[in-house]
Amino acid sequence: MDTIKTKRDSLLFGLISILIMIFIFSVYAKAETFDGKEISRYLSTIEKTKKRQPPLDPKTGLYVNQIKPHLFYVTDGVYQSAFLETAEGIIIFDSPPSFGNKLPAIIAQYAPDQKIKYLVYSHGHKDHIGGSALFKSIEGLEVIAQESVANSLAHRANPEILPPTISYTNYHTLSLGDDRIELINQGHFHSNDADSFVYLPKQKFLIAVDVLSPGYAPFKEFEVTPDFGRYLTIFELMAKTGAFLAVFQWFSK
């Protein structure tokens, strides 16, 4: 008798579980189904987003803007780089593989007869620094990265990425001419190694890559952060720099 009751209870429990799963699935499916009217609510946002994309040069496929005297911002509409012309040479910030092969010519066009002295990495992801090998022929070039990033790159030995020649742990100041650049390790709010702010106090210009996309919802999985708690603190830290201009990801504002 107990065996029959046990089997009956098991069947009843199984049936109830199936019904609950069907109910949850139906609610979820309904929530994920959008009719034309609901989709139309987002069309104006899409149009505003498209208008924010910088006009790319049809020949180079790039947008280059001198956002401050001697400070240039470069993007292909997705990834970005920047370079600073100083009295003693050029400093480059990141070199994405999507347009790294075009950067030397762009720099020569906007800062002719200037020697490239430094290449600074914001973090170690290939999609932001995988075009750095295009600068390997520059004699005396110093490549700067946070210590954990430098160690990781040395271990991976990717021929498309120049190995760092200078590394730092938490903070590093680079001075060239009358310009000063602050490199500040902010933990790993995005990558597994380390992510750094690159701040130019004179220009009040901040590079904080893969934090957010201005005007958008947070990027997929919150910029794929390995440390969500740290990610949430980054926005306050950005505000404390007092930056007037900032480069994040995708488009800048």
Sequence and secondary structure as in RCSB ss.txt:
>XXXX:A:sequence
MDTIKTKRDSLLFGLISILIMIFIFSVYAKAETFDGKEISRYLSTIEKTKKRQPPLDPKTGLYVNQIKPHLFYVT
DGVYQSAFLETAEGIIIFDSPPSFGNKLPAIIAQYAPDQKIKYLVYSHGHKDHIGGSALFKSIEGLEVIAQESVA
NSLAHRANPEILPPTISYTNYHTLSLGDDRIELINQGHFHSNDADSFVYLPKQKFLIAVDVLSPGYAPFKEFEVT
PDFGRYLTIFELMAKTGAFLAVFQWFSK
>XXXX:A:secstr
 HHHHHHHHHHHHHHHHHHHHHHHHHHHHHHT   HHHHHTTHHHHHHHHHHS    TTTS EEEEEETTEEEEE
SSSSEEEEEEETTEEEEE   TTTGGGHHHHHHHHSTT  EEEEE SS  HHHHTTGGGGTTSTT EEEEEHHHH
HHHHHH  TTS   SEEESSEEEEEETTEEEEEEE  SSSSSS  EEEEETTTTEEE TTS  TTSS  THHHH 
S HHHHHHHHHHHHHTT SEEE SSS  
